[in-house]
Amino acid sequence: MQPVNQARLQIHFCVLLWGFTAILGKLITLPALPLVWWRMLLVVAALLLMPRVWRGLRAMPARLIWAYAGIGVLVSLHWLSFYAAIKLSNASVGATCIALGPVFLAFIEPWIAKRRFDPRELLIGVAVVPGVVMVVGGVPHDMRLGIAVGVLSALFVAFFGSLNKRLVEHGDPLTVTFIELGTGTVFLTLLAPFIPHAGPAFMLPGTHDALLLLALSFGCTLLPFALALVALRHMSAFGTQMVTNLEPVYAIMLAIVLLGEQHELDGWFYAGVAVILAAVFMHPLLNRRARSTRQPELLGTAESHSMVD
């Protein structure tokens, strides 16, 4: 098999694994706060065992470490709101809200990157509005709070994705991931007393949840990240973005097959999803000529898009 075709298959496999994050978030019975806290802690513990991470830390200036630490706070808020959205609604709704990330990115990235706003990207925001309206109308009333929290999660994605993109070339990806997720773990520990929750904030997971957390941390985070690093050597920016945009599609299909969520949602929801995804796919089409190569995004952003534009 040619390297390009093998890389394409690897990226599809990575996106499929990322699609499972929403499913596992629904299956794990822990509330959103301890779920995210354990997931981040497990990944950080694994990264601590890698000499490459320690070498990267020693070589990184303090100013840059603080910058990545600030991004880590945004990453933790994204994951917290993402899993809260799933708990308040279901995996399909959570995945659909995350698909709004590139829409927000079209407006936020020019501001953060200090570049001129491209009017063509306004088309993405305009096109997605009818889809959002249909999605909201296609879910039960008691799930609509989940949509609001999910939209907030997508907004966090746009912010930390843009900031990561600005700094991605200044540090080793694994080292930066360690800083961001490590900071996120500490931040959630400090934030816990101020978040309403039932029972201990960081309860020990039972056997069922522990196994699913291990699958989420290593099978849906570390493994696809490592595979993506290899595959990206042979993939173009456009090809990678198009495959990555399939993540919510995979998540919704998995939710239908594994969780039977099609019985909770009506046709308006899926029509809205189609409109939103069409707008999302416009993003790489509008920017196809902007870049010819792609850099790997940090592991902490793998909830939505695991590559940097």
C-alpha positions as CSV (number, residue, x, y, z in Angstrom):
1,M,0.0,0.0,0.0
2,Q,1.3,3.5,-0.9
3,P,2.2,5.7,2.0
4,V,-0.5,8.3,1.2
5,N,-3.2,5.7,1.1
6,Q,-2.0,4.1,4.4
7,A,-1.9,7.6,6.0
8,R,-5.4,8.2,4.9
9,L,-6.6,5.0,6.5
10,Q,-4.7,5.9,9.7
11,I,-6.3,9.3,9.9
12,H,-9.8,7.8,9.4
13,F,-9.0,5.3,12.2
14,C,-7.9,8.2,14.4
15,V,-11.1,10.2,13.7
16,L,-13.2,7.1,14.4
17,L,-11.4,6.7,17.8
18,W,-12.1,10.3,18.6
19,G,-15.7,9.7,17.7
20,F,-15.9,7.2,20.5
21,T,-15.1,10.0,23.1
22,A,-18.7,11.1,23.1
23,I,-20.0,7.5,23.4
24,L,-17.7,6.7,26.3
25,G,-18.7,10.0,27.9
26,K,-22.3,8.8,27.9
27,L,-21.5,5.3,29.1
28,I,-19.3,6.4,32.0
29,T,-21.6,7.0,34.9
30,L,-19.3,9.5,36.6
31,P,-20.5,13.2,36.5
32,A,-18.7,15.5,34.0
33,L,-16.2,16.9,36.6
34,P,-14.6,13.7,37.9
35,L,-14.8,12.2,34.4
36,V,-12.7,14.9,32.9
37,W,-10.4,15.1,36.0
38,W,-9.6,11.4,35.8
39,R,-9.1,11.5,32.1
40,M,-6.6,14.3,32.2
41,L,-4.8,12.8,35.2
42,L,-4.4,9.5,33.5
43,V,-2.9,11.0,30.3
44,V,-0.6,13.3,32.4
45,A,0.6,10.3,34.4
46,A,1.4,8.4,31.2
47,L,3.3,11.4,29.7
48,L,5.3,11.7,32.9
49,L,6.9,8.4,32.0
50,M,8.3,9.7,28.7
51,P,11.9,11.1,28.8
52,R,11.0,13.2,25.7
53,V,8.5,15.2,27.8
54,W,11.1,16.0,30.5
55,R,13.7,17.1,27.9
56,G,11.1,19.4,26.4
57,L,10.3,20.9,29.7
58,R,13.9,21.7,30.5
59,A,14.4,23.3,27.1
60,M,11.2,25.5,27.2
61,P,11.4,29.1,28.5
62,A,9.2,30.0,31.5
63,R,7.2,32.5,29.5
64,L,6.2,29.8,27.0
65,I,5.3,27.4,29.8
66,W,2.9,30.0,31.3
67,A,1.4,30.6,27.9
68,Y,0.6,26.9,27.4
69,A,-0.6,26.6,31.0
70,G,-3.2,29.3,30.2
71,I,-4.3,27.4,27.2
72,G,-4.6,24.3,29.4
73,V,-7.3,26.1,31.5
74,L,-9.3,26.6,28.3
75,V,-8.8,22.9,27.4
76,S,-10.1,21.8,30.8
77,L,-13.2,24.1,30.4
78,H,-13.8,22.7,27.0
79,W,-13.8,19.1,28.1
80,L,-15.8,19.9,31.2
81,S,-18.6,21.6,29.2
82,F,-18.4,19.0,26.4
83,Y,-19.1,16.1,28.8
84,A,-21.6,18.2,30.8
85,A,-23.5,18.7,27.5
86,I,-23.5,14.9,26.9
87,K,-24.7,14.2,30.4
88,L,-27.5,16.9,30.0
89,S,-28.6,15.6,26.6
90,N,-26.9,12.7,24.7
91,A,-23.8,11.8,22.7
92,S,-25.4,12.9,19.3
93,V,-26.2,16.4,20.6
94,G,-22.7,16.8,22.2
95,A,-21.0,15.8,18.9
96,T,-23.2,18.1,16.9
97,C,-22.4,21.1,19.1
98,I,-18.7,20.4,18.7
99,A,-19.2,20.6,15.0
100,L,-19.8,24.3,15.6
101,G,-16.1,24.7,16.6
102,P,-14.9,25.5,13.0
103,V,-17.7,28.1,12.7
104,F,-16.5,30.0,15.7
105,L,-12.9,29.5,14.6
106,A,-13.7,31.4,11.3
107,F,-14.4,34.5,13.4
108,I,-12.0,34.1,16.4
109,E,-8.8,33.0,14.5
110,P,-8.4,36.2,12.5
111,W,-8.7,38.2,15.8
112,I,-6.1,36.1,17.6
113,A,-3.8,35.7,14.7
114,K,-4.1,39.4,13.9
115,R,-4.9,38.8,10.3
116,R,-7.6,40.4,8.1
117,F,-11.0,38.8,8.4
118,D,-12.0,36.9,5.3
119,P,-15.5,37.8,4.2
120,R,-15.9,34.3,2.7
121,E,-15.7,32.8,6.1
122,L,-18.8,34.8,7.1
123,L,-20.6,32.4,4.8
124,I,-19.9,29.6,7.3
125,G,-21.5,31.4,10.2
126,V,-24.5,32.4,8.1
127,A,-25.0,28.9,6.7
128,V,-24.9,27.3,10.1
129,V,-27.7,29.3,11.6
130,P,-30.6,27.4,10.0
131,G,-29.0,24.1,11.1
132,V,-28.7,25.2,14.7
133,V,-32.4,26.2,14.6
134,M,-33.4,22.8,13.3
135,V,-31.2,21.0,15.8
136,V,-32.8,22.9,18.7
137,G,-36.3,22.2,17.4
138,G,-35.5,18.5,16.9
139,V,-34.5,17.6,20.5
140,P,-36.7,17.1,23.5
141,H,-37.2,20.3,25.6
142,D,-35.3,18.8,28.5
143,M,-32.2,18.4,26.4
144,R,-31.9,22.0,25.3
145,L,-29.7,23.0,28.2
146,G,-27.3,20.4,26.9
147,I,-27.2,22.2,23.6
148,A,-26.4,25.5,25.3
149,V,-23.6,24.0,27.2
150,G,-22.4,22.2,24.1
151,V,-22.2,25.5,22.2
152,L,-20.1,26.9,25.0
153,S,-17.8,23.9,24.7
154,A,-17.4,24.6,20.9
155,L,-16.6,28.2,21.7
156,F,-13.8,27.1,24.0
157,V,-12.5,24.9,21.2
158,A,-12.2,27.8,18.9
159,F,-10.3,29.9,21.5
160,F,-7.7,27.3,22.5
161,G,-7.4,25.9,19.0
162,S,-6.5,29.4,17.7
163,L,-4.0,29.9,20.6
164,N,-2.4,26.5,20.1
165,K,-2.0,27.2,16.4
166,R,-0.1,30.4,17.2
167,L,2.3,28.6,19.5
168,V,2.4,25.1,18.1
169,E,5.9,25.4,16.5
170,H,7.5,26.6,19.7
171,G,7.4,23.4,21.7
172,D,7.4,19.6,21.5
173,P,3.8,18.5,21.1
174,L,4.0,15.9,23.8
175,T,5.6,18.3,26.2
176,V,3.0,21.0,25.5
177,T,0.2,18.4,25.9
178,F,1.7,17.5,29.3
179,I,1.7,21.2,30.4
180,E,-1.8,21.9,29.1
181,L,-3.4,18.8,30.6
182,G,-1.4,19.0,33.8
183,T,-2.5,22.6,34.3
184,G,-6.1,21.6,33.4
185,T,-6.0,19.0,36.1
186,V,-4.8,21.5,38.7
187,F,-7.3,24.0,37.6
188,L,-10.3,21.6,37.9
189,T,-9.0,20.6,41.3
190,L,-9.2,24.3,42.4
191,L,-12.5,24.9,40.6
192,A,-14.3,21.9,42.1
193,P,-15.5,23.6,45.3
194,F,-17.3,26.2,43.3
195,I,-19.1,23.8,41.0
196,P,-22.4,22.3,42.2
197,H,-22.1,18.5,42.3
198,A,-23.5,15.5,44.1
199,G,-21.1,13.4,46.2
200,P,-17.3,13.8,46.2
201,A,-15.9,15.9,43.5
202,F,-13.2,13.4,42.6
203,M,-14.8,10.1,43.5
204,L,-13.0,6.9,42.8
205,P,-14.5,5.2,39.7
206,G,-16.0,1.7,39.9
207,T,-14.5,-1.1,37.9
208,H,-16.9,-0.4,34.9
209,D,-16.1,3.3,34.8
210,A,-12.3,2.7,35.4
211,L,-12.1,0.4,32.4
212,L,-14.0,2.9,30.2
213,L,-11.8,5.8,31.5
214,L,-8.7,3.8,30.5
215,A,-10.1,3.3,27.1
216,L,-11.0,7.0,26.8
217,S,-7.5,8.2,28.0
218,F,-5.3,5.8,26.1
219,G,-7.4,4.3,23.3
220,C,-9.1,7.6,22.3
221,T,-6.3,10.0,23.2
222,L,-2.7,8.7,23.3
223,L,-3.1,6.0,20.6
224,P,-4.7,8.2,17.9
225,F,-2.3,11.1,18.7
226,A,0.7,8.8,18.0
227,L,-0.9,7.4,14.8
228,A,-1.7,10.9,13.6
229,L,1.9,12.1,14.0
230,V,3.0,9.4,11.6
231,A,0.1,9.8,9.1
232,L,0.5,13.6,8.9
233,R,3.8,13.2,7.2
234,H,2.0,12.1,4.0
235,M,-1.3,14.0,4.2
236,S,-2.1,17.4,2.8
237,A,-3.8,20.1,4.8
238,F,-7.0,19.9,2.8
239,G,-7.2,16.1,2.9
240,T,-6.6,16.0,6.7
241,Q,-9.2,18.7,7.4
242,M,-11.8,16.9,5.4
243,V,-11.3,13.6,7.2
244,T,-11.2,15.4,10.6
245,N,-14.5,17.0,9.9
246,L,-16.1,13.5,9.8
247,E,-15.6,13.2,13.6
248,P,-19.2,14.3,14.5
249,V,-20.5,12.1,11.7
250,Y,-18.8,9.0,13.2
251,A,-19.9,10.0,16.7
252,I,-23.6,10.3,15.7
253,M,-23.5,7.0,13.7
254,L,-21.9,5.3,16.7
255,A,-24.5,6.8,19.0
256,I,-27.3,5.4,16.8
257,V,-25.7,1.9,16.6
258,L,-24.5,1.6,20.2
259,L,-26.9,3.8,22.2
260,G,-30.0,3.8,20.1
261,E,-30.2,7.6,20.3
262,Q,-32.3,7.8,17.1
263,H,-35.3,7.1,19.2
264,E,-34.7,10.2,21.3
265,L,-34.4,12.7,18.3
266,D,-36.6,13.5,15.4
267,G,-35.9,14.2,11.7
268,W,-35.4,18.0,12.3
269,F,-32.4,17.2,14.4
270,Y,-30.7,15.2,11.7
271,A,-31.6,17.7,9.0
272,G,-30.0,20.4,11.2
273,V,-26.9,18.2,11.6
274,A,-26.6,17.9,7.8
275,V,-26.8,21.7,7.4
276,I,-24.2,22.3,10.1
277,L,-21.8,19.7,8.7
278,A,-22.2,21.2,5.2
279,A,-21.1,24.6,6.7
280,V,-18.2,22.9,8.5
281,F,-17.0,21.3,5.2
282,M,-17.0,24.8,3.6
283,H,-14.2,25.9,5.9
284,P,-11.4,23.8,4.3
285,L,-12.9,24.4,0.8
286,L,-12.6,28.2,1.3
287,N,-9.1,27.9,2.7
288,R,-7.8,25.1,0.4
289,R,-5.1,27.3,-1.1
290,A,-4.1,28.9,2.2
291,R,-1.7,26.2,3.2
292,S,0.0,23.2,1.6
293,T,1.2,21.5,4.8
294,R,-0.4,20.7,8.2
295,Q,1.1,20.6,11.6
296,P,-0.1,18.2,14.3
297,E,-2.3,19.8,16.9
298,L,-1.8,19.2,20.6
299,L,-3.2,16.1,22.3
300,G,-5.3,18.3,24.6
301,T,-7.4,19.5,21.6
302,A,-8.3,16.0,20.4
303,E,-11.9,16.4,21.5
304,S,-12.9,18.2,18.4
305,H,-10.2,18.6,15.8
306,S,-6.8,17.0,16.4
307,M,-5.0,18.9,13.7
308,V,-4.1,22.6,13.5
309,D,-5.3,24.4,10.4
